[in-house]
């Protein structure tokens, strides 16, 4: 994802309650084996409504989304 797409997505997500956005977050902090490099944009979702808004916005902007199952898959 290009930097301008990240900036656009971050700006649009800022108004969504229940989302915590962290660009460059190391995925090693979120996996059982403590491995993984930085995510271009890491989002923690705090509610079903926030998840629905995120998925809708990502589809609208054609931004790929990858879900992590507590990092132990």
PDB file of N, CA, C and O in Angstrom, chain B, residues numbered from 101:
ATOM      1  N   UNK B 101       0.863  -1.163   0.000  1.00  0.00           N
ATOM      2  CA  UNK B 101       0.000   0.000   0.000  1.00  0.00           C
ATOM      3  C   UNK B 101       0.913   1.230   0.000  1.00  0.00           C
ATOM      4  O   UNK B 101       1.890   1.291   0.746  1.00  0.00           O
ATOM      5  N   UNK B 102       0.585   2.187  -0.831  1.00  0.00           N
ATOM      6  CA  UNK B 102       1.392   3.401  -0.932  1.00  0.00           C
ATOM      7  C   UNK B 102       1.164   4.295   0.283  1.00  0.00           C
ATOM      8  O   UNK B 102       0.130   4.210   0.945  1.00  0.00           O
ATOM      9  N   UNK B 103       2.130   5.138   0.562  1.00  0.00           N
ATOM     10  CA  UNK B 103       2.048   6.027   1.725  1.00  0.00           C
ATOM     11  C   UNK B 103       0.819   6.927   1.692  1.00  0.00           C
ATOM     12  O   UNK B 103       0.213   7.187   2.731  1.00  0.00           O
ATOM     13  N   UNK B 104       0.446   7.403   0.507  1.00  0.00           N
ATOM     14  CA  UNK B 104      -0.732   8.251   0.408  1.00  0.00           C
ATOM     15  C   UNK B 104      -2.010   7.477   0.727  1.00  0.00           C
ATOM     16  O   UNK B 104      -2.950   8.038   1.290  1.00  0.00           O
ATOM     17  N   UNK B 105      -2.047   6.197   0.373  1.00  0.00           N
ATOM     18  CA  UNK B 105      -3.201   5.365   0.707  1.00  0.00           C
ATOM     19  C   UNK B 105      -3.280   5.152   2.213  1.00  0.00           C
ATOM     20  O   UNK B 105      -4.372   5.146   2.780  1.00  0.00           O
ATOM     21  N   UNK B 106      -2.140   4.977   2.864  1.00  0.00           N
ATOM     22  CA  UNK B 106      -2.105   4.820   4.319  1.00  0.00           C
ATOM     23  C   UNK B 106      -2.593   6.100   4.987  1.00  0.00           C
ATOM     24  O   UNK B 106      -3.376   6.047   5.936  1.00  0.00           O
ATOM     25  N   UNK B 107      -2.137   7.237   4.502  1.00  0.00           N
ATOM     26  CA  UNK B 107      -2.557   8.517   5.070  1.00  0.00           C
ATOM     27  C   UNK B 107      -4.059   8.723   4.894  1.00  0.00           C
ATOM     28  O   UNK B 107      -4.731   9.183   5.817  1.00  0.00           O
ATOM     29  N   UNK B 108      -4.588   8.389   3.730  1.00  0.00           N
ATOM     30  CA  UNK B 108      -6.030   8.507   3.479  1.00  0.00           C
ATOM     31  C   UNK B 108      -6.809   7.594   4.395  1.00  0.00           C
ATOM     32  O   UNK B 108      -7.801   8.005   4.997  1.00  0.00           O
ATOM     33  N   UNK B 109      -6.366   6.361   4.501  1.00  0.00           N
ATOM     34  CA  UNK B 109      -7.043   5.397   5.371  1.00  0.00           C
ATOM     35  C   UNK B 109      -7.000   5.846   6.824  1.00  0.00           C
ATOM     36  O   UNK B 109      -8.013   5.783   7.521  1.00  0.00           O
ATOM     37  N   UNK B 110      -5.842   6.296   7.290  1.00  0.00           N
ATOM     38  CA  UNK B 110      -5.711   6.773   8.670  1.00  0.00           C
ATOM     39  C   UNK B 110      -6.637   7.952   8.949  1.00  0.00           C
ATOM     40  O   UNK B 110      -7.269   8.016  10.004  1.00  0.00           O
ATOM     41  N   UNK B 111      -6.714   8.867   8.017  1.00  0.00           N
ATOM     42  CA  UNK B 111      -7.584  10.037   8.197  1.00  0.00           C
ATOM     43  C   UNK B 111      -9.046   9.619   8.290  1.00  0.00           C
ATOM     44  O   UNK B 111      -9.792  10.154   9.110  1.00  0.00           O
ATOM     45  N   UNK B 112      -9.456   8.681   7.468  1.00  0.00           N
ATOM     46  CA  UNK B 112     -10.852   8.238   7.467  1.00  0.00           C
ATOM     47  C   UNK B 112     -11.166   7.388   8.695  1.00  0.00           C
ATOM     48  O   UNK B 112     -12.291   7.414   9.194  1.00  0.00           O
ATOM     49  N   UNK B 113     -10.183   6.639   9.185  1.00  0.00           N
ATOM     50  CA  UNK B 113     -10.408   5.771  10.345  1.00  0.00           C
ATOM     51  C   UNK B 113     -10.378   6.538  11.662  1.00  0.00           C
ATOM     52  O   UNK B 113     -10.876   6.046  12.675  1.00  0.00           O
ATOM     53  N   UNK B 114      -9.804   7.726  11.659  1.00  0.00           N
ATOM     54  CA  UNK B 114      -9.692   8.515  12.887  1.00  0.00           C
ATOM     55  C   UNK B 114     -11.054   8.804  13.510  1.00  0.00           C
ATOM     56  O   UNK B 114     -11.159   8.970  14.725  1.00  0.00           O
ATOM     57  N   UNK B 115     -12.085   8.863  12.692  1.00  0.00           N
ATOM     58  CA  UNK B 115     -13.433   9.167  13.178  1.00  0.00           C
ATOM     59  C   UNK B 115     -14.198   7.930  13.647  1.00  0.00           C
ATOM     60  O   UNK B 115     -15.335   8.041  14.105  1.00  0.00           O
ATOM     61  N   UNK B 116     -13.582   6.762  13.536  1.00  0.00           N
ATOM     62  CA  UNK B 116     -14.269   5.520  13.913  1.00  0.00           C
ATOM     63  C   UNK B 116     -13.930   5.160  15.356  1.00  0.00           C
ATOM     64  O   UNK B 116     -12.776   4.857  15.658  1.00  0.00           O
ATOM     65  N   UNK B 117     -14.922   5.189  16.259  1.00  0.00           N
ATOM     66  CA  UNK B 117     -14.644   4.792  17.640  1.00  0.00           C
ATOM     67  C   UNK B 117     -14.370   3.291  17.729  1.00  0.00           C
ATOM     68  O   UNK B 117     -14.974   2.492  17.013  1.00  0.00           O
ATOM     69  N   UNK B 118     -13.460   2.930  18.611  1.00  0.00           N
ATOM     70  CA  UNK B 118     -13.147   1.518  18.806  1.00  0.00           C
ATOM     71  C   UNK B 118     -12.026   0.998  17.938  1.00  0.00           C
ATOM     72  O   UNK B 118     -11.792  -0.210  17.892  1.00  0.00           O
ATOM     73  N   UNK B 119     -11.327   1.882  17.250  1.00  0.00           N
ATOM     74  CA  UNK B 119     -10.177   1.480  16.438  1.00  0.00           C
ATOM     75  C   UNK B 119      -8.917   2.162  16.953  1.00  0.00           C
ATOM     76  O   UNK B 119      -8.910   3.369  17.196  1.00  0.00           O
ATOM     77  N   UNK B 120      -7.858   1.388  17.116  1.00  0.00           N
ATOM     78  CA  UNK B 120      -6.548   1.937  17.479  1.00  0.00           C
ATOM     79  C   UNK B 120      -5.604   1.647  16.315  1.00  0.00           C
ATOM     80  O   UNK B 120      -5.333   0.484  16.017  1.00  0.00           O
ATOM     81  N   UNK B 121      -5.106   2.679  15.661  1.00  0.00           N
ATOM     82  CA  UNK B 121      -4.236   2.533  14.497  1.00  0.00           C
ATOM     83  C   UNK B 121      -2.788   2.775  14.888  1.00  0.00           C
ATOM     84  O   UNK B 121      -2.469   3.738  15.585  1.00  0.00           O
ATOM     85  N   UNK B 122      -1.907   1.874  14.423  1.00  0.00           N
ATOM     86  CA  UNK B 122      -0.473   2.014  14.698  1.00  0.00           C
ATOM     87  C   UNK B 122       0.339   1.678  13.452  1.00  0.00           C
ATOM     88  O   UNK B 122       0.592   0.503  13.183  1.00  0.00           O
ATOM     89  N   UNK B 123       0.745   2.674  12.700  1.00  0.00           N
ATOM     90  CA  UNK B 123       1.605   2.414  11.541  1.00  0.00           C
ATOM     91  C   UNK B 123       2.962   1.873  12.002  1.00  0.00           C
ATOM     92  O   UNK B 123       3.508   2.336  13.004  1.00  0.00           O
ATOM     93  N   UNK B 124       3.502   0.898  11.273  1.00  0.00           N
ATOM     94  CA  UNK B 124       4.826   0.361  11.577  1.00  0.00           C
ATOM     95  C   UNK B 124       4.896  -0.519  12.808  1.00  0.00           C
ATOM     96  O   UNK B 124       5.992  -0.812  13.285  1.00  0.00           O
ATOM     97  N   UNK B 125       3.771  -0.947  13.333  1.00  0.00           N
ATOM     98  CA  UNK B 125       3.747  -1.780  14.554  1.00  0.00           C
ATOM     99  C   UNK B 125       4.424  -3.125  14.283  1.00  0.00           C
ATOM    100  O   UNK B 125       4.065  -3.804  13.320  1.00  0.00           O
ATOM    101  N   UNK B 126       5.400  -3.528  15.114  1.00  0.00           N
ATOM    102  CA  UNK B 126       6.039  -4.831  14.948  1.00  0.00           C
ATOM    103  C   UNK B 126       5.038  -5.962  15.239  1.00  0.00           C
ATOM    104  O   UNK B 126       4.439  -6.012  16.313  1.00  0.00           O
ATOM    105  N   UNK B 127       4.873  -6.853  14.279  1.00  0.00           N
ATOM    106  CA  UNK B 127       3.945  -7.973  14.465  1.00  0.00           C
ATOM    107  C   UNK B 127       4.464  -8.969  15.488  1.00  0.00           C
ATOM    108  O   UNK B 127       3.701  -9.792  15.994  1.00  0.00           O
ATOM    109  N   UNK B 128       5.746  -8.904  15.795  1.00  0.00           N
ATOM    110  CA  UNK B 128       6.314  -9.796  16.806  1.00  0.00           C
ATOM    111  C   UNK B 128       5.670  -9.576  18.175  1.00  0.00           C
ATOM    112  O   UNK B 128       5.661 -10.484  19.007  1.00  0.00           O
ATOM    113  N   UNK B 129       5.140  -8.395  18.409  1.00  0.00           N
ATOM    114  CA  UNK B 129       4.463  -8.110  19.682  1.00  0.00           C
ATOM    115  C   UNK B 129       3.111  -8.806  19.788  1.00  0.00           C
ATOM    116  O   UNK B 129       2.512  -8.851  20.863  1.00  0.00           O
ATOM    117  N   UNK B 130       2.634  -9.347  18.670  1.00  0.00           N
ATOM    118  CA  UNK B 130       1.284  -9.897  18.628  1.00  0.00           C
ATOM    119  C   UNK B 130       1.238 -11.353  18.185  1.00  0.00           C
ATOM    120  O   UNK B 130       0.183 -11.839  17.778  1.00  0.00           O
ATOM    121  N   UNK B 131       2.359 -12.052  18.257  1.00  0.00           N
ATOM    122  CA  UNK B 131       2.382 -13.455  17.846  1.00  0.00           C
ATOM    123  C   UNK B 131       2.975 -14.328  18.959  1.00  0.00           C
ATOM    124  O   UNK B 131       3.804 -13.882  19.752  1.00  0.00           O
ATOM    125  N   UNK B 132       2.532 -15.549  18.987  1.00  0.00           N
ATOM    126  CA  UNK B 132       2.964 -16.496  20.018  1.00  0.00           C
ATOM    127  C   UNK B 132       4.475 -16.708  20.018  1.00  0.00           C
ATOM    128  O   UNK B 132       5.102 -16.751  21.076  1.00  0.00           O
ATOM    129  N   UNK B 133       5.058 -16.840  18.822  1.00  0.00           N
ATOM    130  CA  UNK B 133       6.489 -17.112  18.712  1.00  0.00           C
ATOM    131  C   UNK B 133       7.338 -15.840  18.668  1.00  0.00           C
ATOM    132  O   UNK B 133       8.557 -15.911  18.510  1.00  0.00           O
ATOM    133  N   UNK B 134       6.695 -14.680  18.809  1.00  0.00           N
ATOM    134  CA  UNK B 134       7.378 -13.384  18.839  1.00  0.00           C
ATOM    135  C   UNK B 134       8.210 -13.133  17.586  1.00  0.00           C
ATOM    136  O   UNK B 134       9.329 -12.624  17.650  1.00  0.00           O
ATOM    137  N   UNK B 135       7.624 -13.510  16.430  1.00  0.00           N
ATOM    138  CA  UNK B 135       8.287 -13.255  15.154  1.00  0.00           C
ATOM    139  C   UNK B 135       7.371 -12.379  14.303  1.00  0.00           C
ATOM    140  O   UNK B 135       6.156 -12.367  14.501  1.00  0.00           O
ATOM    141  N   UNK B 136       7.942 -11.667  13.382  1.00  0.00           N
ATOM    142  CA  UNK B 136       7.178 -10.840  12.455  1.00  0.00           C
ATOM    143  C   UNK B 136       7.713  -9.428  12.422  1.00  0.00           C
ATOM    144  O   UNK B 136       8.025  -8.827  13.450  1.00  0.00           O
ATOM    145  N   UNK B 137       7.810  -8.921  11.214  1.00  0.00           N
ATOM    146  CA  UNK B 137       8.309  -7.566  11.019  1.00  0.00           C
ATOM    147  C   UNK B 137       7.208  -6.537  11.188  1.00  0.00           C
ATOM    148  O   UNK B 137       6.111  -6.860  11.644  1.00  0.00           O
ATOM    149  N   UNK B 138       7.500  -5.305  10.824  1.00  0.00           N
ATOM    150  CA  UNK B 138       6.527  -4.226  11.007  1.00  0.00           C
ATOM    151  C   UNK B 138       5.381  -4.307  10.002  1.00  0.00           C
ATOM    152  O   UNK B 138       5.591  -4.570   8.819  1.00  0.00           O
ATOM    153  N   UNK B 139       4.183  -4.080  10.489  1.00  0.00           N
ATOM    154  CA  UNK B 139       3.011  -3.978   9.612  1.00  0.00           C
ATOM    155  C   UNK B 139       2.973  -2.562   9.062  1.00  0.00           C
ATOM    156  O   UNK B 139       3.307  -1.608   9.765  1.00  0.00           O
ATOM    157  N   UNK B 140       2.576  -2.427   7.829  1.00  0.00           N
ATOM    158  CA  UNK B 140       2.462  -1.075   7.278  1.00  0.00           C
ATOM    159  C   UNK B 140       1.444  -0.280   8.089  1.00  0.00           C
ATOM    160  O   UNK B 140       1.657   0.893   8.395  1.00  0.00           O
ATOM    161  N   UNK B 141       0.338  -0.931   8.432  1.00  0.00           N
ATOM    162  CA  UNK B 141      -0.666  -0.305   9.284  1.00  0.00           C
ATOM    163  C   UNK B 141      -1.333  -1.396  10.111  1.00  0.00           C
ATOM    164  O   UNK B 141      -1.970  -2.294   9.560  1.00  0.00           O
ATOM    165  N   UNK B 142      -1.189  -1.322  11.421  1.00  0.00           N
ATOM    166  CA  UNK B 142      -1.773  -2.292  12.347  1.00  0.00           C
ATOM    167  C   UNK B 142      -2.966  -1.636  13.024  1.00  0.00           C
ATOM    168  O   UNK B 142      -2.866  -0.515  13.522  1.00  0.00           O
ATOM    169  N   UNK B 143      -4.094  -2.334  13.041  1.00  0.00           N
ATOM    170  CA  UNK B 143      -5.307  -1.807  13.665  1.00  0.00           C
ATOM    171  C   UNK B 143      -5.835  -2.794  14.683  1.00  0.00           C
ATOM    172  O   UNK B 143      -5.971  -3.983  14.393  1.00  0.00           O
ATOM    173  N   UNK B 144      -6.131  -2.306  15.874  1.00  0.00           N
ATOM    174  CA  UNK B 144      -6.830  -3.119  16.865  1.00  0.00           C
ATOM    175  C   UNK B 144      -8.279  -2.668  16.869  1.00  0.00           C
ATOM    176  O   UNK B 144      -8.579  -1.478  16.968  1.00  0.00           O
ATOM    177  N   UNK B 145      -9.168  -3.640  16.761  1.00  0.00           N
ATOM    178  CA  UNK B 145     -10.595  -3.359  16.657  1.00  0.00           C
ATOM    179  C   UNK B 145     -11.264  -3.707  17.977  1.00  0.00           C
ATOM    180  O   UNK B 145     -11.090  -4.809  18.497  1.00  0.00           O
ATOM    181  N   UNK B 146     -12.032  -2.761  18.519  1.00  0.00           N
ATOM    182  CA  UNK B 146     -12.633  -2.947  19.831  1.00  0.00           C
ATOM    183  C   UNK B 146     -14.102  -3.295  19.831  1.00  0.00           C
ATOM    184  O   UNK B 146     -14.685  -3.504  20.895  1.00  0.00           O
ATOM    185  N   UNK B 147     -14.727  -3.363  18.645  1.00  0.00           N
ATOM    186  CA  UNK B 147     -16.150  -3.684  18.596  1.00  0.00           C
ATOM    187  C   UNK B 147     -16.521  -4.218  17.219  1.00  0.00           C
ATOM    188  O   UNK B 147     -15.788  -4.045  16.245  1.00  0.00           O
ATOM    189  N   UNK B 148     -17.678  -4.870  17.163  1.00  0.00           N
ATOM    190  CA  UNK B 148     -18.166  -5.364  15.877  1.00  0.00           C
ATOM    191  C   UNK B 148     -18.468  -4.205  14.936  1.00  0.00           C
ATOM    192  O   UNK B 148     -18.211  -4.292  13.736  1.00  0.00           O
ATOM    193  N   UNK B 149     -19.006  -3.131  15.474  1.00  0.00           N
ATOM    194  CA  UNK B 149     -19.318  -1.956  14.649  1.00  0.00           C
ATOM    195  C   UNK B 149     -18.042  -1.377  14.033  1.00  0.00           C
ATOM    196  O   UNK B 149     -18.038  -0.990  12.865  1.00  0.00           O
ATOM    197  N   UNK B 150     -16.971  -1.317  14.808  1.00  0.00           N
ATOM    198  CA  UNK B 150     -15.702  -0.798  14.295  1.00  0.00           C
ATOM    199  C   UNK B 150     -15.143  -1.721  13.216  1.00  0.00           C
ATOM    200  O   UNK B 150     -14.604  -1.248  12.216  1.00  0.00           O
ATOM    201  N   UNK B 151     -15.267  -3.019  13.409  1.00  0.00           N
ATOM    202  CA  UNK B 151     -14.802  -3.985  12.408  1.00  0.00           C
ATOM    203  C   UNK B 151     -15.598  -3.835  11.120  1.00  0.00           C
ATOM    204  O   UNK B 151     -15.024  -3.838  10.031  1.00  0.00           O
ATOM    205  N   UNK B 152     -16.908  -3.704  11.236  1.00  0.00           N
ATOM    206  CA  UNK B 152     -17.754  -3.535  10.053  1.00  0.00           C
ATOM    207  C   UNK B 152     -17.373  -2.270   9.293  1.00  0.00           C
ATOM    208  O   UNK B 152     -17.300  -2.284   8.064  1.00  0.00           O
ATOM    209  N   UNK B 153     -17.132  -1.188  10.007  1.00  0.00           N
ATOM    210  CA  UNK B 153     -16.745   0.077   9.374  1.00  0.00           C
ATOM    211  C   UNK B 153     -15.387  -0.052   8.701  1.00  0.00           C
ATOM    212  O   UNK B 153     -15.193   0.448   7.593  1.00  0.00           O
ATOM    213  N   UNK B 154     -14.445  -0.720   9.360  1.00  0.00           N
ATOM    214  CA  UNK B 154     -13.116  -0.937   8.793  1.00  0.00           C
ATOM    215  C   UNK B 154     -13.204  -1.734   7.501  1.00  0.00           C
ATOM    216  O   UNK B 154     -12.607  -1.348   6.496  1.00  0.00           O
ATOM    217  N   UNK B 155     -13.935  -2.835   7.514  1.00  0.00           N
ATOM    218  CA  UNK B 155     -14.048  -3.683   6.328  1.00  0.00           C
ATOM    219  C   UNK B 155     -14.715  -2.911   5.185  1.00  0.00           C
ATOM    220  O   UNK B 155     -14.279  -2.996   4.037  1.00  0.00           O
ATOM    221  N   UNK B 156     -15.766  -2.165   5.501  1.00  0.00           N
ATOM    222  CA  UNK B 156     -16.433  -1.369   4.469  1.00  0.00           C
ATOM    223  C   UNK B 156     -15.531  -0.308   3.875  1.00  0.00           C
ATOM    224  O   UNK B 156     -15.508  -0.115   2.660  1.00  0.00           O
ATOM    225  N   UNK B 157     -14.796   0.373   4.718  1.00  0.00           N
ATOM    226  CA  UNK B 157     -13.891   1.420   4.258  1.00  0.00           C
ATOM    227  C   UNK B 157     -12.745   0.829   3.442  1.00  0.00           C
ATOM    228  O   UNK B 157     -12.354   1.398   2.423  1.00  0.00           O
ATOM    229  N   UNK B 158     -12.210  -0.293   3.874  1.00  0.00           N
ATOM    230  CA  UNK B 158     -11.127  -0.945   3.133  1.00  0.00           C
ATOM    231  C   UNK B 158     -11.606  -1.374   1.748  1.00  0.00           C
ATOM    232  O   UNK B 158     -10.880  -1.229   0.764  1.00  0.00           O
ATOM    233  N   UNK B 159     -12.821  -1.899   1.673  1.00  0.00           N
ATOM    234  CA  UNK B 159     -13.376  -2.288   0.373  1.00  0.00           C
ATOM    235  C   UNK B 159     -13.568  -1.060  -0.521  1.00  0.00           C
ATOM    236  O   UNK B 159     -13.264  -1.096  -1.714  1.00  0.00           O
ATOM    237  N   UNK B 160     -14.072   0.016   0.064  1.00  0.00           N
ATOM    238  CA  UNK B 160     -14.303   1.250  -0.686  1.00  0.00           C
ATOM    239  C   UNK B 160     -13.003   1.808  -1.259  1.00  0.00           C
ATOM    240  O   UNK B 160     -12.983   2.304  -2.386  1.00  0.00           O
ATOM    241  N   UNK B 161     -11.919   1.729  -0.489  1.00  0.00           N
ATOM    242  CA  UNK B 161     -10.625   2.263  -0.921  1.00  0.00           C
ATOM    243  C   UNK B 161      -9.752   1.213  -1.613  1.00  0.00           C
ATOM    244  O   UNK B 161      -8.626   1.510  -2.011  1.00  0.00           O
ATOM    245  N   UNK B 162     -10.265  -0.011  -1.758  1.00  0.00           N
ATOM    246  CA  UNK B 162      -9.522  -1.127  -2.367  1.00  0.00           C
ATOM    247  C   UNK B 162      -8.201  -1.393  -1.643  1.00  0.00           C
ATOM    248  O   UNK B 162      -7.161  -1.594  -2.270  1.00  0.00           O
ATOM    249  N   UNK B 163      -8.265  -1.390  -0.317  1.00  0.00           N
ATOM    250  CA  UNK B 163      -7.097  -1.658   0.522  1.00  0.00           C
ATOM    251  C   UNK B 163      -7.230  -3.077   1.085  1.00  0.00           C
ATOM    252  O   UNK B 163      -8.261  -3.404   1.674  1.00  0.00           O
ATOM    253  N   UNK B 164      -6.208  -3.924   0.917  1.00  0.00           N
ATOM    254  CA  UNK B 164      -6.295  -5.288   1.455  1.00  0.00           C
ATOM    255  C   UNK B 164      -6.267  -5.301   2.983  1.00  0.00           C
ATOM    256  O   UNK B 164      -5.579  -4.497   3.612  1.00  0.00           O
ATOM    257  N   UNK B 165      -7.019  -6.219   3.559  1.00  0.00           N
ATOM    258  CA  UNK B 165      -7.093  -6.382   5.025  1.00  0.00           C
ATOM    259  C   UNK B 165      -6.752  -7.826   5.356  1.00  0.00           C
ATOM    260  O   UNK B 165      -7.264  -8.748   4.722  1.00  0.00           O
ATOM    261  N   UNK B 166      -5.894  -8.024   6.341  1.00  0.00           N
ATOM    262  CA  UNK B 166      -5.532  -9.362   6.801  1.00  0.00           C
ATOM    263  C   UNK B 166      -5.845  -9.426   8.284  1.00  0.00           C
ATOM    264  O   UNK B 166      -5.354  -8.612   9.066  1.00  0.00           O
ATOM    265  N   UNK B 167      -6.669 -10.405   8.672  1.00  0.00           N
ATOM    266  CA  UNK B 167      -7.056 -10.545  10.083  1.00  0.00           C
ATOM    267  C   UNK B 167      -6.115 -11.502  10.793  1.00  0.00           C
ATOM    268  O   UNK B 167      -5.747 -12.541  10.245  1.00  0.00           O
ATOM    269  N   UNK B 168      -5.724 -11.152  12.015  1.00  0.00           N
ATOM    270  CA  UNK B 168      -4.890 -12.009  12.845  1.00  0.00           C
ATOM    271  C   UNK B 168      -5.755 -12.602  13.954  1.00  0.00           C
ATOM    272  O   UNK B 168      -6.504 -11.881  14.613  1.00  0.00           O
ATOM    273  N   UNK B 169      -5.653 -13.898  14.156  1.00  0.00           N
ATOM    274  CA  UNK B 169      -6.409 -14.556  15.225  1.00  0.00           C
ATOM    275  C   UNK B 169      -5.574 -14.632  16.494  1.00  0.00           C
ATOM    276  O   UNK B 169      -5.149 -15.718  16.887  1.00  0.00           O
ATOM    277  N   UNK B 170      -5.340 -13.531  17.121  1.00  0.00           N
ATOM    278  CA  UNK B 170      -4.515 -13.413  18.323  1.00  0.00           C
ATOM    279  C   UNK B 170      -3.084 -13.862  18.109  1.00  0.00           C
ATOM    280  O   UNK B 170      -2.366 -14.115  19.076  1.00  0.00           O
ATOM    281  N   UNK B 171      -2.654 -13.965  16.857  1.00  0.00           N
ATOM    282  CA  UNK B 171      -1.270 -14.253  16.533  1.00  0.00           C
ATOM    283  C   UNK B 171      -0.793 -15.651  16.835  1.00  0.00           C
ATOM    284  O   UNK B 171       0.413 -15.878  16.940  1.00  0.00           O
ATOM    285  N   UNK B 172      -1.713 -16.609  16.979  1.00  0.00           N
ATOM    286  CA  UNK B 172      -1.266 -17.962  17.304  1.00  0.00           C
ATOM    287  C   UNK B 172      -1.675 -18.976  16.239  1.00  0.00           C
ATOM    288  O   UNK B 172      -1.639 -20.181  16.487  1.00  0.00           O
ATOM    289  N   UNK B 173      -2.059 -18.507  15.072  1.00  0.00           N
ATOM    290  CA  UNK B 173      -2.507 -19.423  14.001  1.00  0.00           C
ATOM    291  C   UNK B 173      -1.333 -20.181  13.422  1.00  0.00           C
ATOM    292  O   UNK B 173      -1.509 -20.994  12.515  1.00  0.00           O
TER     293      UNK B 173
END
